[in-house]
Every structure is written in C-alpha cells, then in structure tokens.
C-alpha cells in the first residue's frame, strides 16, 4: 500500500489518523489500530481508527486503562495480542496507541512503529501548516475583496444585500441573512434571495429567534456541533424545519457592541461548511462592522436619523429598551415640576376699556330749614343744596 495517501493535501486530522491506522494494518501484520488523545482535562478522545476496528472489541483491561485518569497508573500494558502505548508527539500532543497484532510475536515491533508514527505525524503537520498558511492568505484576499465591495455601497440596504450575496458565493451557501439589533431584538433586514422581508411570516420569525439566540449569548453558534456548550435550541428547531440544514450564526460587532447578526444556511444534501468559513467570517465581521453601522445611521428620512443619534447618546443614561417612552415621560415630569416651581406672570388683554374723563362729587348739606309757614294749611320746607 502506497503511503502517499496518508499525506494527501486537504485531508482533515481525523481522516489522517484513519488512513494511518489502515496503512499499519496493511503493512505491519496488525488487525486493529486505535489512536486516542488525552486532552488538558484528562479526557480520552478517539482521534481515529482502522476500518476493521470497533470500540466494543477492546478487552476489559484496555478499557479500564483508558477510563483511568491517574497518570501514575497509566503505563504501557501488554495483554496477549493487545498492547497499549503512550506517545508524546511534537507540539505537545499526547496520544495513546492501541494495537491488536495478528500474533503475539509481532508486538515486539513497537520501536519501529513508534518511529514511523512520529515521522508520519511530523510530515502531516508540516504539510498541514503550509496548507493553512496558503488558505489564510486566500482568506485575507477574499476578505479584503468583500470589504471593498461593501465600502462602495452608499446606503445600508445596498450594503446589506451585497454582504449576503458575496458570503453566499464564497461559502457556497443555500441562504445568507443579515439581521439588525433593534433595542435588544433582531429585525431581519436582507437575504441573498433579495426582495422585501415580510416580518409577519413564521419563517422570518423563526430566523429572528435563531439570530437572537446568538445575540443573547454574544457568541457565534454552529449547528450541528456536539462539542459546543452554548444553547442552540432555536438553531436545532430551525434546522429541523428546514430539512436538517446546517447553520452558522456570527454576531456583527462595532467596538464591543453587537449591532447585528449574520446567519449562513447550508443545503442539507450538499453541506459545504468548514472551519475555515467560520474563521473567514470572523475577520470579515470585524472589518465591515464600523462601515455598516455608519451606513445604518445615515440611512432613512431626517427625523429617523436624528432620533437614532439622540437615542444612541441617551442609551447609557436610560438604557436601550423603550428609550423613546422613557424620554417622553422624563420631559413630562420636568414640565410638571417646572410649573410648580417657576413663577410665570400672565397678562390678559380685555376686549373693552372702561374710561372716565371727569368725576363729580355731590355733597349734600343741610343749610337751613325754615319755620313752617301756614298758608291755606300748607306747610313748606326750604332746603338749600350746595
């Protein structure tokens, strides 16, 4: 068997260990080969195994050693045709090799096998490092191209559409959507399929909940991913409703604030997701964050733009939720307090004017009352007005 297949370009680490196990079985009179890894938490994880190897075939003594986390008791053992060997590889990788020989006489070839495994790992690691460097250079070029395309956009909607289309093309994705952080909630703004987004539909609502799941946890989420400790229930529900598609959700940040979320959906029958997509997306999000945020603030009618800027400044004082209601209540309260504290003189203009040019004072004084004069039995009284 030609060993060049072990070092084929582009193979993942798991595939490398499986091919190495198959090569040893074919050329070293071994029937089963297992490679385990001991991580920093002393957990034993399977790296790879030969095609005919089954975990259930391991003898009880081997299983006990693998489950034992105490280093003092984890020595090399020999059990009939089975052997367990510990090996420290370059780069601090600690692996455990479990071998099953065709006969007990073949177990003495371990020193030669050890040298071959170490040499194969070094060759693969060097090839892998060169591939990653070339891949990183390609990613940097793609990210810069995407950044230039977004930089040419003049309005937010145009930039959002270009982001979705370019990412869908780069990742060979089924759908790419961008949502914006609006007072702690996500509003879907654009997809690579184009057209207006109807936010009252169930599909858009489910997509918003997927984005909000990443927003609340402030971290990217990849589904399916058995090793993640993040909550991904909304991703799981959305994936099942879309035919078990794969999802990648990445927050879009400006400084330390999450301003939006981008979700990438991969076709369930043609899943092209790879770890390189996540690395590239991280760099791209950091690059376009300030530009897309600036476009969002400058897009819309004048009143909306002014309110965004005012709300941005008041968020630190009043919080980002219901800022408008808080400002309105605060203004009303200040007006009421001012009306009780500040005195305001108010003059009323009458519809007519009462004017007097002269005043006459009449004084009545009794000067003289004459004696009654009887004349035809009529009495008179004389008064004098002065």
NUSETOR-386188 format. One record per residue (C-alpha): x, y, z negated; residue number from 0. Coordinates in steps of 0.25 Angstrom, whole numbers. Example, Ala and Ser with C-alpha at 12.3 -4.5 7.8 and 13.67 -1.06 7.14 Angstrom:
# residues 2
{px:49 | py:-18 | pz:-31 | pos:0} $
{px:55 | py:-4 | pz:-29 | pos:1} $
This chain:
# residues 386
{px:0 | py:0 | pz:0 | pos:0} $
{px:6 | py:14 | pz:4 | pos:1} $
{px:7 | py:23 | pz:-8 | pos:2} $
{px:6 | py:36 | pz:0 | pos:3} $
{px:-9 | py:35 | pz:-2 | pos:4} $
{px:-7 | py:38 | pz:-17 | pos:5} $
{px:-1 | py:52 | pz:-13 | pos:6} $
{px:-11 | py:55 | pz:-3 | pos:7} $
{px:-14 | py:70 | pz:-2 | pos:8} $
{px:-26 | py:75 | pz:-9 | pos:9} $
{px:-30 | py:63 | pz:-18 | pos:10} $
{px:-35 | py:66 | pz:-32 | pos:11} $
{px:-27 | py:61 | pz:-44 | pos:12} $
{px:-38 | py:50 | pz:-47 | pos:13} $
{px:-36 | py:45 | pz:-33 | pos:14} $
{px:-21 | py:45 | pz:-34 | pos:15} $
{px:-21 | py:36 | pz:-47 | pos:16} $
{px:-31 | py:27 | pz:-40 | pos:17} $
{px:-22 | py:25 | pz:-28 | pos:18} $
{px:-10 | py:23 | pz:-37 | pos:19} $
{px:-17 | py:12 | pz:-44 | pos:20} $
{px:-21 | py:5 | pz:-31 | pos:21} $
{px:-7 | py:7 | pz:-26 | pos:22} $
{px:-1 | py:0 | pz:-39 | pos:23} $
{px:-11 | py:-11 | pz:-38 | pos:24} $
{px:-7 | py:-14 | pz:-23 | pos:25} $
{px:8 | py:-14 | pz:-25 | pos:26} $
{px:11 | py:-18 | pz:-39 | pos:27} $
{px:2 | py:-30 | pz:-42 | pos:28} $
{px:-7 | py:-23 | pz:-51 | pos:29} $
{px:-22 | py:-26 | pz:-50 | pos:30} $
{px:-27 | py:-13 | pz:-58 | pos:31} $
{px:-21 | py:0 | pz:-61 | pos:32} $
{px:-27 | py:11 | pz:-70 | pos:33} $
{px:-22 | py:25 | pz:-73 | pos:34} $
{px:-27 | py:33 | pz:-85 | pos:35} $
{px:-24 | py:47 | pz:-90 | pos:36} $
{px:-22 | py:51 | pz:-104 | pos:37} $
{px:-27 | py:66 | pz:-105 | pos:38} $
{px:-23 | py:76 | pz:-116 | pos:39} $
{px:-35 | py:72 | pz:-124 | pos:40} $
{px:-30 | py:58 | pz:-124 | pos:41} $
{px:-42 | py:53 | pz:-116 | pos:42} $
{px:-39 | py:42 | pz:-106 | pos:43} $
{px:-44 | py:45 | pz:-92 | pos:44} $
{px:-43 | py:36 | pz:-79 | pos:45} $
{px:-35 | py:42 | pz:-68 | pos:46} $
{px:-37 | py:31 | pz:-58 | pos:47} $
{px:-36 | py:16 | pz:-56 | pos:48} $
{px:-34 | py:6 | pz:-45 | pos:49} $
{px:-46 | py:1 | pz:-37 | pos:50} $
{px:-48 | py:-12 | pz:-43 | pos:51} $
{px:-46 | py:-7 | pz:-58 | pos:52} $
{px:-58 | py:-6 | pz:-67 | pos:53} $
{px:-58 | py:0 | pz:-81 | pos:54} $
{px:-66 | py:-11 | pz:-86 | pos:55} $
{px:-55 | py:-21 | pz:-82 | pos:56} $
{px:-46 | py:-15 | pz:-93 | pos:57} $
{px:-43 | py:-24 | pz:-104 | pos:58} $
{px:-47 | py:-20 | pz:-118 | pos:59} $
{px:-33 | py:-17 | pz:-123 | pos:60} $
{px:-31 | py:-7 | pz:-112 | pos:61} $
{px:-44 | py:0 | pz:-115 | pos:62} $
{px:-40 | py:1 | pz:-129 | pos:63} $
{px:-27 | py:7 | pz:-126 | pos:64} $
{px:-34 | py:17 | pz:-116 | pos:65} $
{px:-44 | py:21 | pz:-126 | pos:66} $
{px:-34 | py:23 | pz:-138 | pos:67} $
{px:-30 | py:38 | pz:-139 | pos:68} $
{px:-18 | py:36 | pz:-148 | pos:69} $
{px:-5 | py:37 | pz:-141 | pos:70} $
{px:3 | py:29 | pz:-151 | pos:71} $
{px:-6 | py:16 | pz:-147 | pos:72} $
{px:-6 | py:19 | pz:-132 | pos:73} $
{px:6 | py:11 | pz:-128 | pos:74} $
{px:8 | py:3 | pz:-115 | pos:75} $
{px:2 | py:-10 | pz:-116 | pos:76} $
{px:2 | py:-23 | pz:-109 | pos:77} $
{px:-10 | py:-33 | pz:-108 | pos:78} $
{px:-8 | py:-45 | pz:-99 | pos:79} $
{px:-8 | py:-39 | pz:-85 | pos:80} $
{px:-13 | py:-26 | pz:-90 | pos:81} $
{px:-4 | py:-14 | pz:-94 | pos:82} $
{px:-6 | py:0 | pz:-99 | pos:83} $
{px:5 | py:10 | pz:-97 | pos:84} $
{px:7 | py:25 | pz:-101 | pos:85} $
{px:13 | py:34 | pz:-91 | pos:86} $
{px:17 | py:49 | pz:-93 | pos:87} $
{px:17 | py:56 | pz:-79 | pos:88} $
{px:22 | py:69 | pz:-74 | pos:89} $
{px:14 | py:81 | pz:-78 | pos:90} $
{px:10 | py:75 | pz:-92 | pos:91} $
{px:0 | py:65 | pz:-86 | pos:92} $
{px:-1 | py:53 | pz:-95 | pos:93} $
{px:-7 | py:41 | pz:-88 | pos:94} $
{px:-10 | py:27 | pz:-93 | pos:95} $
{px:-8 | py:16 | pz:-82 | pos:96} $
{px:-15 | py:3 | pz:-84 | pos:97} $
{px:-11 | py:-9 | pz:-75 | pos:98} $
{px:-16 | py:-23 | pz:-72 | pos:99} $
{px:-6 | py:-32 | pz:-66 | pos:100} $
{px:-8 | py:-44 | pz:-57 | pos:101} $
{px:0 | py:-52 | pz:-67 | pos:102} $
{px:7 | py:-49 | pz:-80 | pos:103} $
{px:21 | py:-50 | pz:-73 | pos:104} $
{px:18 | py:-37 | pz:-65 | pos:105} $
{px:17 | py:-28 | pz:-78 | pos:106} $
{px:32 | py:-26 | pz:-79 | pos:107} $
{px:32 | py:-17 | pz:-67 | pos:108} $
{px:27 | py:-5 | pz:-75 | pos:109} $
{px:40 | py:3 | pz:-74 | pos:110} $
{px:39 | py:3 | pz:-59 | pos:111} $
{px:24 | py:6 | pz:-59 | pos:112} $
{px:27 | py:17 | pz:-69 | pos:113} $
{px:37 | py:24 | pz:-59 | pos:114} $
{px:28 | py:22 | pz:-47 | pos:115} $
{px:16 | py:29 | pz:-55 | pos:116} $
{px:25 | py:40 | pz:-59 | pos:117} $
{px:31 | py:43 | pz:-46 | pos:118} $
{px:17 | py:42 | pz:-39 | pos:119} $
{px:11 | py:52 | pz:-49 | pos:120} $
{px:22 | py:62 | pz:-47 | pos:121} $
{px:21 | py:61 | pz:-31 | pos:122} $
{px:6 | py:62 | pz:-32 | pos:123} $
{px:7 | py:74 | pz:-42 | pos:124} $
{px:17 | py:81 | pz:-33 | pos:125} $
{px:8 | py:79 | pz:-21 | pos:126} $
{px:-4 | py:84 | pz:-29 | pos:127} $
{px:3 | py:96 | pz:-33 | pos:128} $
{px:7 | py:100 | pz:-19 | pos:129} $
{px:-8 | py:98 | pz:-14 | pos:130} $
{px:-13 | py:106 | pz:-26 | pos:131} $
{px:-3 | py:118 | pz:-22 | pos:132} $
{px:-8 | py:117 | pz:-8 | pos:133} $
{px:-22 | py:116 | pz:-12 | pos:134} $
{px:-21 | py:128 | pz:-21 | pos:135} $
{px:-14 | py:136 | pz:-10 | pos:136} $
{px:-26 | py:133 | pz:-1 | pos:137} $
{px:-36 | py:137 | pz:-12 | pos:138} $
{px:-29 | py:150 | pz:-15 | pos:139} $
{px:-30 | py:153 | pz:0 | pos:140} $
{px:-45 | py:149 | pz:0 | pos:141} $
{px:-48 | py:157 | pz:-12 | pos:142} $
{px:-41 | py:170 | pz:-6 | pos:143} $
{px:-49 | py:168 | pz:7 | pos:144} $
{px:-62 | py:167 | pz:-1 | pos:145} $
{px:-58 | py:179 | pz:-9 | pos:146} $
{px:-56 | py:187 | pz:3 | pos:147} $
{px:-69 | py:183 | pz:9 | pos:148} $
{px:-77 | py:187 | pz:-4 | pos:149} $
{px:-69 | py:200 | pz:-4 | pos:150} $
{px:-74 | py:204 | pz:9 | pos:151} $
{px:-89 | py:204 | pz:4 | pos:152} $
{px:-95 | py:217 | pz:1 | pos:153} $
{px:-107 | py:213 | pz:-6 | pos:154} $
{px:-110 | py:202 | pz:-17 | pos:155} $
{px:-119 | py:193 | pz:-9 | pos:156} $
{px:-110 | py:192 | pz:3 | pos:157} $
{px:-98 | py:189 | pz:-6 | pos:158} $
{px:-107 | py:178 | pz:-14 | pos:159} $
{px:-111 | py:172 | pz:0 | pos:160} $
{px:-96 | py:171 | pz:4 | pos:161} $
{px:-91 | py:165 | pz:-8 | pos:162} $
{px:-102 | py:154 | pz:-7 | pos:163} $
{px:-99 | py:151 | pz:7 | pos:164} $
{px:-84 | py:151 | pz:6 | pos:165} $
{px:-84 | py:142 | pz:-6 | pos:166} $
{px:-93 | py:132 | pz:1 | pos:167} $
{px:-84 | py:132 | pz:13 | pos:168} $
{px:-71 | py:130 | pz:4 | pos:169} $
{px:-77 | py:119 | pz:-5 | pos:170} $
{px:-86 | py:112 | pz:6 | pos:171} $
{px:-97 | py:114 | pz:-4 | pos:172} $
{px:-112 | py:112 | pz:-2 | pos:173} $
{px:-116 | py:125 | pz:-9 | pos:174} $
{px:-109 | py:136 | pz:-16 | pos:175} $
{px:-118 | py:146 | pz:-24 | pos:176} $
{px:-114 | py:159 | pz:-32 | pos:177} $
{px:-122 | py:164 | pz:-44 | pos:178} $
{px:-120 | py:177 | pz:-52 | pos:179} $
{px:-120 | py:179 | pz:-67 | pos:180} $
{px:-132 | py:188 | pz:-69 | pos:181} $
{px:-134 | py:191 | pz:-84 | pos:182} $
{px:-130 | py:177 | pz:-88 | pos:183} $
{px:-137 | py:170 | pz:-78 | pos:184} $
{px:-134 | py:165 | pz:-64 | pos:185} $
{px:-140 | py:170 | pz:-51 | pos:186} $
{px:-137 | py:163 | pz:-38 | pos:187} $
{px:-132 | py:173 | pz:-28 | pos:188} $
{px:-127 | py:165 | pz:-16 | pos:189} $
{px:-125 | py:152 | pz:-10 | pos:190} $
{px:-117 | py:148 | pz:3 | pos:191} $
{px:-130 | py:144 | pz:9 | pos:192} $
{px:-134 | py:159 | pz:10 | pos:193} $
{px:-148 | py:165 | pz:9 | pos:194} $
{px:-155 | py:171 | pz:-3 | pos:195} $
{px:-155 | py:164 | pz:-16 | pos:196} $
{px:-169 | py:161 | pz:-22 | pos:197} $
{px:-166 | py:160 | pz:-37 | pos:198} $
{px:-180 | py:155 | pz:-40 | pos:199} $
{px:-177 | py:141 | pz:-34 | pos:200} $
{px:-173 | py:129 | pz:-42 | pos:201} $
{px:-160 | py:127 | pz:-35 | pos:202} $
{px:-155 | py:141 | pz:-37 | pos:203} $
{px:-160 | py:140 | pz:-52 | pos:204} $
{px:-152 | py:127 | pz:-54 | pos:205} $
{px:-140 | py:133 | pz:-47 | pos:206} $
{px:-140 | py:145 | pz:-56 | pos:207} $
{px:-141 | py:135 | pz:-68 | pos:208} $
{px:-128 | py:128 | pz:-63 | pos:209} $
{px:-121 | py:141 | pz:-62 | pos:210} $
{px:-126 | py:146 | pz:-76 | pos:211} $
{px:-120 | py:133 | pz:-82 | pos:212} $
{px:-106 | py:137 | pz:-77 | pos:213} $
{px:-109 | py:151 | pz:-81 | pos:214} $
{px:-112 | py:148 | pz:-95 | pos:215} $
{px:-100 | py:139 | pz:-97 | pos:216} $
{px:-91 | py:148 | pz:-90 | pos:217} $
{px:-84 | py:137 | pz:-82 | pos:218} $
{px:-84 | py:130 | pz:-69 | pos:219} $
{px:-92 | py:117 | pz:-68 | pos:220} $
{px:-90 | py:106 | pz:-59 | pos:221} $
{px:-101 | py:95 | pz:-57 | pos:222} $
{px:-99 | py:83 | pz:-58 | pos:223} $
{px:-88 | py:83 | pz:-67 | pos:224} $
{px:-87 | py:73 | pz:-78 | pos:225} $
{px:-75 | py:79 | pz:-85 | pos:226} $
{px:-82 | py:93 | pz:-88 | pos:227} $
{px:-86 | py:97 | pz:-102 | pos:228} $
{px:-95 | py:108 | pz:-96 | pos:229} $
{px:-110 | py:107 | pz:-96 | pos:230} $
{px:-115 | py:104 | pz:-82 | pos:231} $
{px:-129 | py:100 | pz:-83 | pos:232} $
{px:-134 | py:111 | pz:-73 | pos:233} $
{px:-124 | py:106 | pz:-63 | pos:234} $
{px:-128 | py:92 | pz:-65 | pos:235} $
{px:-143 | py:95 | pz:-63 | pos:236} $
{px:-140 | py:104 | pz:-51 | pos:237} $
{px:-131 | py:93 | pz:-45 | pos:238} $
{px:-141 | py:82 | pz:-46 | pos:239} $
{px:-152 | py:91 | pz:-40 | pos:240} $
{px:-143 | py:93 | pz:-28 | pos:241} $
{px:-139 | py:79 | pz:-25 | pos:242} $
{px:-128 | py:78 | pz:-35 | pos:243} $
{px:-119 | py:88 | pz:-29 | pos:244} $
{px:-106 | py:93 | pz:-35 | pos:245} $
{px:-105 | py:107 | pz:-41 | pos:246} $
{px:-94 | py:117 | pz:-45 | pos:247} $
{px:-98 | py:129 | pz:-52 | pos:248} $
{px:-88 | py:140 | pz:-55 | pos:249} $
{px:-90 | py:153 | pz:-62 | pos:250} $
{px:-87 | py:166 | pz:-55 | pos:251} $
{px:-79 | py:176 | pz:-65 | pos:252} $
{px:-75 | py:190 | pz:-65 | pos:253} $
{px:-65 | py:192 | pz:-76 | pos:254} $
{px:-71 | py:183 | pz:-87 | pos:255} $
{px:-85 | py:185 | pz:-84 | pos:256} $
{px:-93 | py:175 | pz:-75 | pos:257} $
{px:-100 | py:183 | pz:-65 | pos:258} $
{px:-105 | py:171 | pz:-56 | pos:259} $
{px:-105 | py:156 | pz:-53 | pos:260} $
{px:-102 | py:149 | pz:-41 | pos:261} $
{px:-107 | py:134 | pz:-38 | pos:262} $
{px:-102 | py:125 | pz:-28 | pos:263} $
{px:-110 | py:113 | pz:-24 | pos:264} $
{px:-104 | py:101 | pz:-16 | pos:265} $
{px:-112 | py:91 | pz:-8 | pos:266} $
{px:-115 | py:78 | pz:-15 | pos:267} $
{px:-111 | py:70 | pz:-3 | pos:268} $
{px:-99 | py:78 | pz:0 | pos:269} $
{px:-93 | py:83 | pz:-13 | pos:270} $
{px:-80 | py:91 | pz:-9 | pos:271} $
{px:-78 | py:96 | pz:-23 | pos:272} $
{px:-63 | py:96 | pz:-28 | pos:273} $
{px:-56 | py:102 | pz:-40 | pos:274} $
{px:-49 | py:112 | pz:-30 | pos:275} $
{px:-63 | py:118 | pz:-27 | pos:276} $
{px:-64 | py:122 | pz:-42 | pos:277} $
{px:-50 | py:128 | pz:-43 | pos:278} $
{px:-52 | py:136 | pz:-30 | pos:279} $
{px:-66 | py:141 | pz:-35 | pos:280} $
{px:-60 | py:146 | pz:-48 | pos:281} $
{px:-49 | py:154 | pz:-41 | pos:282} $
{px:-60 | py:159 | pz:-31 | pos:283} $
{px:-69 | py:163 | pz:-42 | pos:284} $
{px:-59 | py:171 | pz:-49 | pos:285} $
{px:-55 | py:178 | pz:-36 | pos:286} $
{px:-69 | py:183 | pz:-32 | pos:287} $
{px:-75 | py:185 | pz:-46 | pos:288} $
{px:-71 | py:200 | pz:-46 | pos:289} $
{px:-75 | py:203 | pz:-32 | pos:290} $
{px:-89 | py:196 | pz:-32 | pos:291} $
{px:-92 | py:203 | pz:-45 | pos:292} $
{px:-89 | py:217 | pz:-39 | pos:293} $
{px:-98 | py:214 | pz:-27 | pos:294} $
{px:-109 | py:210 | pz:-36 | pos:295} $
{px:-108 | py:223 | pz:-44 | pos:296} $
{px:-108 | py:231 | pz:-31 | pos:297} $
{px:-120 | py:224 | pz:-24 | pos:298} $
{px:-134 | py:228 | pz:-25 | pos:299} $
{px:-142 | py:241 | pz:-26 | pos:300} $
{px:-137 | py:252 | pz:-34 | pos:301} $
{px:-145 | py:250 | pz:-47 | pos:302} $
{px:-141 | py:236 | pz:-47 | pos:303} $
{px:-127 | py:239 | pz:-46 | pos:304} $
{px:-128 | py:250 | pz:-57 | pos:305} $
{px:-135 | py:240 | pz:-66 | pos:306} $
{px:-124 | py:229 | pz:-64 | pos:307} $
{px:-113 | py:239 | pz:-68 | pos:308} $
{px:-121 | py:244 | pz:-80 | pos:309} $
{px:-125 | py:230 | pz:-85 | pos:310} $
{px:-110 | py:226 | pz:-84 | pos:311} $
{px:-106 | py:237 | pz:-93 | pos:312} $
{px:-117 | py:234 | pz:-103 | pos:313} $
{px:-115 | py:219 | pz:-104 | pos:314} $
{px:-104 | py:220 | pz:-114 | pos:315} $
{px:-113 | py:228 | pz:-123 | pos:316} $
{px:-127 | py:222 | pz:-121 | pos:317} $
{px:-124 | py:208 | pz:-115 | pos:318} $
{px:-126 | py:203 | pz:-101 | pos:319} $
{px:-140 | py:198 | pz:-104 | pos:320} $
{px:-152 | py:207 | pz:-101 | pos:321} $
{px:-143 | py:219 | pz:-101 | pos:322} $
{px:-154 | py:227 | pz:-94 | pos:323} $
{px:-164 | py:225 | pz:-105 | pos:324} $
{px:-154 | py:228 | pz:-116 | pos:325} $
{px:-150 | py:241 | pz:-109 | pos:326} $
{px:-165 | py:245 | pz:-107 | pos:327} $
{px:-168 | py:242 | pz:-122 | pos:328} $
{px:-156 | py:250 | pz:-127 | pos:329} $
{px:-160 | py:262 | pz:-119 | pos:330} $
{px:-174 | py:262 | pz:-124 | pos:331} $
{px:-169 | py:260 | pz:-138 | pos:332} $
{px:-159 | py:272 | pz:-137 | pos:333} $
{px:-170 | py:281 | pz:-131 | pos:334} $
{px:-179 | py:278 | pz:-143 | pos:335} $
{px:-168 | py:281 | pz:-153 | pos:336} $
{px:-165 | py:294 | pz:-146 | pos:337} $
{px:-180 | py:298 | pz:-146 | pos:338} $
{px:-180 | py:297 | pz:-161 | pos:339} $
{px:-166 | py:303 | pz:-164 | pos:340} $
{px:-165 | py:315 | pz:-154 | pos:341} $
{px:-174 | py:327 | pz:-155 | pos:342} $
{px:-179 | py:332 | pz:-141 | pos:343} $
{px:-187 | py:345 | pz:-140 | pos:344} $
{px:-198 | py:345 | pz:-130 | pos:345} $
{px:-205 | py:357 | pz:-125 | pos:346} $
{px:-219 | py:356 | pz:-120 | pos:347} $
{px:-224 | py:366 | pz:-109 | pos:348} $
{px:-238 | py:371 | pz:-111 | pos:349} $
{px:-248 | py:372 | pz:-99 | pos:350} $
{px:-252 | py:387 | pz:-104 | pos:351} $
{px:-247 | py:398 | pz:-112 | pos:352} $
{px:-255 | py:406 | pz:-123 | pos:353} $
{px:-250 | py:420 | pz:-123 | pos:354} $
{px:-255 | py:432 | pz:-131 | pos:355} $
{px:-251 | py:447 | pz:-128 | pos:356} $
{px:-257 | py:454 | pz:-140 | pos:357} $
{px:-263 | py:451 | pz:-154 | pos:358} $
{px:-274 | py:459 | pz:-160 | pos:359} $
{px:-275 | py:459 | pz:-175 | pos:360} $
{px:-288 | py:464 | pz:-181 | pos:361} $
{px:-289 | py:468 | pz:-195 | pos:362} $
{px:-302 | py:469 | pz:-202 | pos:363} $
{px:-302 | py:479 | pz:-213 | pos:364} $
{px:-314 | py:484 | pz:-221 | pos:365} $
{px:-312 | py:499 | pz:-221 | pos:366} $
{px:-325 | py:504 | pz:-227 | pos:367} $
{px:-339 | py:499 | pz:-230 | pos:368} $
{px:-349 | py:510 | pz:-231 | pos:369} $
{px:-360 | py:510 | pz:-240 | pos:370} $
{px:-373 | py:505 | pz:-235 | pos:371} $
{px:-382 | py:515 | pz:-229 | pos:372} $
{px:-396 | py:512 | pz:-229 | pos:373} $
{px:-404 | py:518 | pz:-218 | pos:374} $
{px:-416 | py:511 | pz:-214 | pos:375} $
{px:-412 | py:500 | pz:-223 | pos:376} $
{px:-400 | py:497 | pz:-214 | pos:377} $
{px:-386 | py:495 | pz:-220 | pos:378} $
{px:-373 | py:497 | pz:-213 | pos:379} $
{px:-359 | py:493 | pz:-216 | pos:380} $
{px:-348 | py:500 | pz:-209 | pos:381} $
{px:-335 | py:493 | pz:-206 | pos:382} $
{px:-322 | py:498 | pz:-201 | pos:383} $
{px:-313 | py:490 | pz:-192 | pos:384} $
{px:-299 | py:494 | pz:-192 | pos:385} $
